Amino acid sequence: MMNYEKPVVIGCDDVAEGVYAASGCYTVSTTMHQNPELGRQTYVIQVNAKHSADHTCSEQLLTLGFNQPVQYESSGGTPVVTSGSEIKIAYSYWNNPSDNIGLGDVSVSSESGLQVVYAYMTDNG
């Protein structure tokens, strides 16, 4: 099993993904692709995770950190921590040692100006 490595967050204003973080055996990227507007009061974030390890796993925990408080609205996972400047979402995907997960959309509500400042995923491998 690999040792835990503290996430490294790199701001990338000139590329599609605003946040790129590598932690342990996952590389996580996020893209904020919808902001609140008339008729919809939520931010929608596409989250992708690349598993690169010497093990398989079947449970993951995604952590998203924001520049301001949010309220979790929905995702394809099971919410664990649903409000504050950090939320956590549990997933149960089977991952081979080298796999990609398109976690799909994570929807949150917040005040204007929301940004993802870090994203990382851990597993049970």
FIKOL-386175 format. One record per residue: x, y, z of N, C-alpha, C in turn; residue in one letter; residue number from 1. Coordinates in steps of 0.2 Angstrom, whole numbers, padded with zeros to 4 digits, always signed. Atoms other than C-alpha are relative to their C-alpha. Layout:
  n.px  n.py  n.pz ca.px ca.py ca.pz  c.px  c.py  c.pz type seq
     X     Y     Z     X     Y     Z     X     Y     Z    a NUM
...
***
This chain:
  n.px  n.py  n.pz ca.px ca.py ca.pz  c.px  c.py  c.pz type seq
 +0004 -0006 +0000 +0000 +0000 +0000 +0004 +0006 +0000    m   1
 -0004 -0006 +0000 +0006 +0017 -0004 -0001 +0004 +0006    m   2
 +0000 -0005 -0005 +0010 +0030 +0009 -0004 +0006 -0002    n   3
 +0004 -0006 +0002 -0002 +0045 +0010 +0005 +0006 -0001    y   4
 -0004 -0006 +0002 +0005 +0060 +0002 -0005 +0006 +0001    e   5
 +0004 -0006 -0001 -0002 +0078 +0007 -0001 +0002 -0007    k   6
 +0002 -0003 +0006 -0011 +0085 -0008 +0004 +0006 -0002    p   7
 -0003 -0006 +0003 -0003 +0098 -0019 -0005 +0003 -0004    v   8
 +0005 -0004 +0004 -0014 +0111 -0026 +0003 +0005 -0004    v   9
 -0003 -0004 +0005 -0010 +0120 -0042 -0005 +0004 -0003    i  10
 +0004 -0004 +0003 -0020 +0135 -0048 +0001 +0000 -0007    g  11
 -0002 +0000 +0007 -0022 +0134 -0067 -0006 +0004 -0004    c  12
 +0005 -0005 +0003 -0032 +0149 -0074 +0000 -0001 -0007    d  13
 -0001 +0000 +0008 -0026 +0146 -0092 -0002 -0007 -0003    d  14
 +0002 +0006 +0003 -0033 +0128 -0094 -0007 -0001 +0002    v  15
 +0007 +0001 -0002 -0050 +0120 -0093 -0001 -0002 +0007    a  16
 +0001 +0002 -0007 -0048 +0112 -0076 +0003 +0006 +0005    e  17
 -0002 -0005 -0004 -0047 +0126 -0063 +0004 -0003 +0006    g  18
 -0003 +0003 -0006 -0040 +0114 -0049 +0003 -0007 -0002    v  19
 -0003 +0007 +0001 -0028 +0099 -0051 +0004 -0002 +0006    y  20
 -0003 +0002 -0006 -0023 +0090 -0036 +0002 -0008 +0000    a  21
 -0003 +0007 +0000 -0012 +0074 -0034 +0000 -0002 +0007    a  22
 +0000 +0002 -0007 -0015 +0064 -0018 +0000 -0008 +0000    s  23
 +0000 +0008 -0001 -0010 +0046 -0014 +0000 -0003 -0007    g  24
 +0000 +0004 +0006 -0015 +0035 -0028 -0005 +0003 -0005    c  25
 +0005 -0003 +0005 -0028 +0047 -0037 +0002 +0007 -0002    y  26
 -0001 -0007 +0002 -0026 +0062 -0047 -0007 +0003 -0002    t  27
 +0007 -0003 +0000 -0042 +0073 -0046 +0000 +0006 -0004    v  28
 +0001 -0007 +0004 -0047 +0087 -0058 -0008 +0002 +0001    s  29
 +0006 -0003 +0000 -0062 +0098 -0057 -0001 +0006 -0005    t  30
 +0002 -0006 +0005 -0071 +0110 -0069 -0007 +0002 +0002    t  31
 +0006 -0003 -0001 -0084 +0122 -0064 -0004 +0002 -0006    m  32
 +0003 -0002 +0007 -0096 +0122 -0079 -0007 +0003 +0000    h  33
 +0006 -0004 -0001 -0112 +0130 -0072 +0000 +0004 +0006    q  34
 +0000 -0005 -0006 -0114 +0145 -0061 -0008 +0001 +0001    n  35
 +0007 -0002 -0001 -0131 +0151 -0054 -0002 +0005 -0005    p  36
 +0003 -0005 +0004 -0142 +0160 -0065 -0008 -0001 +0000    e  37
 +0008 +0000 +0000 -0161 +0163 -0068 -0003 -0007 +0000    l  38
 +0003 +0007 +0001 -0170 +0147 -0064 +0004 -0005 +0003    g  39
 -0004 +0005 -0003 -0156 +0138 -0056 +0005 +0003 +0004    r  40
 -0004 -0004 -0005 -0147 +0143 -0040 +0006 -0004 +0002    q  41
 -0005 +0004 -0002 -0133 +0130 -0040 +0006 +0001 -0004    t  42
 -0006 +0001 +0003 -0115 +0128 -0045 +0000 -0007 -0002    y  43
 -0001 +0007 +0002 -0111 +0112 -0055 +0007 -0001 -0002    v  44
 -0007 +0001 +0001 -0094 +0105 -0055 +0001 -0007 -0002    i  45
 -0001 +0007 +0003 -0088 +0090 -0066 +0007 -0002 +0004    q  46
 -0005 +0003 -0004 -0076 +0079 -0055 +0003 -0006 -0004    v  47
 -0003 +0006 +0003 -0064 +0066 -0063 +0006 -0002 +0004    n  48
 -0005 +0003 -0004 -0052 +0055 -0054 +0004 -0006 -0004    a  49
 -0004 +0006 +0003 -0038 +0044 -0061 +0004 -0004 +0005    k  50
 -0003 +0005 -0005 -0033 +0029 -0051 +0007 -0002 -0003    h  51
 -0007 +0002 +0003 -0014 +0025 -0053 +0003 -0003 +0006    s  52
 -0003 +0003 -0006 -0008 +0012 -0040 +0001 -0007 -0001    a  53
 -0001 +0007 +0001 -0003 -0006 -0037 -0005 -0004 +0004    d  54
 +0005 +0004 -0003 -0019 -0011 -0029 -0007 +0001 -0003    h  55
 +0007 -0002 +0002 -0038 -0012 -0033 -0004 +0003 +0006    t  56
 +0004 -0003 -0006 -0051 -0004 -0022 -0008 +0000 -0002    c  57
 +0007 +0000 +0002 -0070 -0003 -0021 -0004 +0006 +0004    s  58
 +0003 -0005 -0003 -0073 +0012 -0010 +0004 +0006 +0000    e  59
 -0004 -0006 +0001 -0068 +0030 -0012 -0003 +0006 +0004    q  60
 +0003 -0005 -0004 -0070 +0046 -0002 +0003 +0007 -0004    l  61
 -0002 -0006 +0003 -0069 +0063 -0012 -0001 +0006 +0005    l  62
 +0000 -0006 -0004 -0065 +0079 -0003 +0001 +0006 -0004    t  63
 +0000 -0007 +0004 -0069 +0096 -0011 +0001 +0006 +0005    l  64
 +0000 -0006 -0004 -0063 +0112 -0003 -0001 +0006 -0004    g  65
 +0002 -0006 +0003 -0070 +0129 -0007 +0003 +0006 +0003    f  66
 -0003 -0006 -0003 -0065 +0147 -0005 -0006 +0003 +0005    n  67
 +0006 -0003 -0004 -0082 +0150 +0004 -0005 -0006 +0002    q  68
 +0005 +0005 -0002 -0096 +0140 +0013 -0004 -0002 -0006    p  69
 +0005 +0002 +0005 -0107 +0129 +0002 -0005 -0005 +0003    v  70
 +0005 +0005 -0002 -0122 +0118 +0004 +0000 -0005 -0005    q  71
 +0000 +0005 +0004 -0121 +0101 -0004 -0008 -0001 -0003    y  72
 +0007 +0001 +0002 -0136 +0098 -0016 -0001 -0007 -0003    e  73
 +0001 +0007 +0003 -0133 +0082 -0027 +0007 -0002 -0003    s  74
 -0006 +0003 +0004 -0120 +0071 -0035 -0002 -0008 -0001    s  75
 +0001 +0007 +0001 -0118 +0053 -0040 +0002 -0005 +0006    g  76
 -0003 +0003 -0006 -0111 +0048 -0023 -0005 +0001 +0006    g  77
 +0004 +0000 -0006 -0117 +0047 -0005 +0003 +0006 +0004    t  78
 -0003 -0006 -0004 -0115 +0064 +0005 +0002 -0003 +0007    p  79
 -0003 +0002 -0007 -0104 +0062 +0021 +0000 +0007 +0004    v  80
 +0000 -0007 -0003 -0101 +0081 +0025 -0003 +0004 -0005    v  81
 +0005 -0003 +0005 -0114 +0092 +0017 +0000 +0008 +0000    t  82
 +0000 -0007 +0000 -0110 +0110 +0022 +0007 +0002 +0003    s  83
 -0006 -0003 -0002 -0096 +0122 +0026 +0005 +0001 -0006    g  84
 -0005 -0001 +0005 -0080 +0126 +0016 +0003 -0006 -0003    s  85
 -0003 +0007 +0002 -0076 +0107 +0014 -0006 -0005 +0000    e  86
 +0005 +0006 +0000 -0088 +0093 +0008 +0003 -0006 -0001    i  87
 -0003 +0006 +0002 -0085 +0075 +0007 -0006 -0005 -0002    k  88
 +0005 +0004 +0003 -0094 +0062 -0004 +0003 -0007 -0001    i  89
 -0003 +0007 +0000 -0092 +0043 -0003 -0003 -0003 -0007    a  90
 +0001 +0003 +0006 -0092 +0033 -0019 +0002 -0008 +0001    y  91
 -0001 +0007 -0001 -0092 +0014 -0022 +0002 -0003 -0007    s  92
 -0002 +0003 +0007 -0083 +0011 -0039 +0005 -0005 +0001    y  93
 -0005 +0005 +0001 -0073 -0004 -0043 +0006 +0003 -0004    w  94
 -0006 -0002 +0004 -0055 +0002 -0048 +0005 -0005 +0000    n  95
 -0006 +0004 +0001 -0042 -0008 -0056 +0006 +0005 +0002    n  96
 -0006 -0004 -0002 -0024 -0002 -0052 +0001 +0006 -0005    p  97
 +0000 -0006 +0004 -0025 +0010 -0067 -0007 +0001 -0003    s  98
 +0007 -0001 +0002 -0043 +0017 -0070 -0001 +0007 +0000    d  99
 +0003 -0007 +0000 -0052 +0033 -0073 -0007 +0000 +0002    n 100
 +0007 -0001 -0003 -0068 +0038 -0064 -0002 +0007 -0002    i 101
 +0003 -0006 +0001 -0079 +0051 -0071 -0006 +0001 +0005    g 102
 +0005 -0001 -0006 -0088 +0056 -0055 -0006 +0004 -0002    l 103
 +0006 -0004 +0003 -0100 +0067 -0065 -0001 +0006 +0004    g 104
 +0001 -0006 -0003 -0108 +0082 -0058 -0001 +0000 +0008    d 105
 +0001 -0001 -0007 -0107 +0088 -0040 -0003 +0007 +0000    v 106
 +0004 -0006 +0000 -0120 +0102 -0037 +0000 +0002 +0007    s 107
 +0000 -0003 -0006 -0118 +0114 -0023 -0003 +0007 +0000    v 108
 +0002 -0007 +0000 -0126 +0131 -0018 +0004 +0004 +0004    s 109
 -0005 -0005 -0003 -0116 +0146 -0012 -0001 +0007 -0002    s 110
 +0000 -0007 +0002 -0114 +0164 -0013 +0004 +0001 -0007    e 111
 -0004 -0001 +0006 -0107 +0172 -0029 +0007 +0000 +0001    s 112
 -0007 +0000 +0000 -0089 +0170 -0033 +0003 -0007 +0003    g 113
 -0002 +0007 -0003 -0087 +0151 -0028 +0006 -0002 -0004    l 114
 -0005 +0004 +0004 -0071 +0142 -0033 +0002 -0006 +0004    q 115
 -0003 +0006 -0003 -0064 +0125 -0029 +0007 +0001 +0001    v 116
 -0007 -0001 -0002 -0047 +0127 -0020 +0004 -0006 +0001    v 117
 -0003 +0006 +0000 -0043 +0109 -0018 -0005 -0006 -0001    y 118
 +0004 +0006 +0001 -0049 +0091 -0022 +0004 -0006 +0000    a 119
 -0004 +0007 -0001 -0043 +0074 -0017 -0004 -0006 +0002    y 120
 +0004 +0007 -0001 -0049 +0056 -0016 +0005 -0005 +0004    m 121
 -0003 +0006 -0004 -0044 +0042 -0004 -0004 -0006 -0002    t 122
 +0003 +0006 +0001 -0048 +0024 -0006 +0001 -0005 +0006    d 123
 -0001 +0006 -0005 -0049 +0007 +0004 +0005 -0005 -0002    n 124
 -0005 +0005 +0003 -0035 -0001 -0006 +0006 +0000 +0005    g 125
***
